Amino acid sequence: MNVVRLSRQDHALLCARFAEHGNSQRRMRDALEEAAVPADVIGRLCALREMERALEVDLGAVCWRWEHRNDEATHPLERQIMEYVAERRGTGSGWELWVRLDSVHALRELMEGRLVGEPE
């Protein structure tokens, strides 16, 4: 199983990018620079984006959906899908979100692929 381990801080950055900046790396980077956020935070954001490109996974969307999986408005199927895709490991401030890349790719194939029994 291939897993991406995201720290609590990585998770927070990716959720903020998705929710507050329309999942735009450029807009979030510009906002962080304008707010004079330390360069290491901006560097981490850029490193996460490079990881997303290399792995072909939108970690911002995964993190935000995982964070909101238990919201009242979340459909039970989406809740189950997010439990299949990711899990929180650890306690306190040192927890990590483990994203199962095999699960993410399998879901993408299911959504984009031809369903069994579909006419040709």
N, C-alpha and C positions, 0 to 999 in steps of 0.2 A: 504494500500500500504506500502510495506517495502522499506525503503530508506537508503542508506549509504550517509552520508554527509562528503565530503572530502574538507579539506581546500585547499587554493591555494598552500600551501607548500606541502601538501600530494600529490596533483595532480602533482606537479613538480617532486617530488621524484619518483612517480610511472611511469611517462613518461620517466624520465631518466633511470630508471631500464629497462624498455621495450626497449628503443631505443639504449642506449649506452652499455648495459650489457646483451643483449639478453634475457631480462626478468629474469635474474638469480639473485636471492636474494644473494647468496653466493658471486658471482663476484662483485656485487655492494657494499656489506658490506666490502669486502676486499679492494676495491678501496677507499672507504670512510675512512677506518682505515689507509690506507697508506697515504692518504692526510691529516691525522690528523683532520678530521672533528669532531666537538663536539659530545660527547657520546649521547646526547639527540637526535640528528638527526639519528644516527645509531639505537638507541632504537625505534624511531618512525618508521623507515623503518621495523624493525623486528615486531613491533606491527601491522603494516599494513599487513604484510605477514600472521601473525596469523589470522587476520580478514578475509583475503582471504580464508584461509583454512576452517575456521568455516562457512563462508557463501557460499563456493564453487563457488567463482567468481574470475576471473582473472582481478583484478582492474587495473593492469598495461596495459593490452591490451585495456580495456575499456577507460581508460584515454587517452592513445596515439591516439586511433582511434577517440575519441571525439575531441581531440585537432586538428586533421588533417581532420576533416569532411568537411571543406570548401576548402580544397586544390583542385586545378584544376584537378588533377588526380583521385580524389575520385569519385566513381560512385554515381549518384544521389540516387540510392537505399540505398547504404551504408550511405549516408548523412541522409536520412529519418530514417533509423534504429537507427543511433546514436542519433537523436533527440527523438526517442521513448524511448531509454535506459537511457539517461542522460540529465540534463539541468543545466545551470549555474544560480545560485541565488546570488543576491547581486551585489554591484558595488565596484569599487576601489580595493584596496589591500585586502579587507575583503570578497571577493566573495568565494563561495563554489560550488563544483560540486556535484549535487545530482544524485546518480545512483539509478535507480529504479530496485530493485532486482527482483521483480515479472516479469518485462519486460525481464531482462537478462535470467531468468530461462525459461520463455515462449519461447524465441528465441532458447535456447538450446534444449528444447523439440521438437520444430518444426524441427530443423536441424538434431537431432538424432533419432527422432521418425519416425514411419511409416506414410506415407502420406495417406490421405483418398482416397479410390478407388484403392490403390495399390494391385495387386494380392497377394494372400497368398501362 
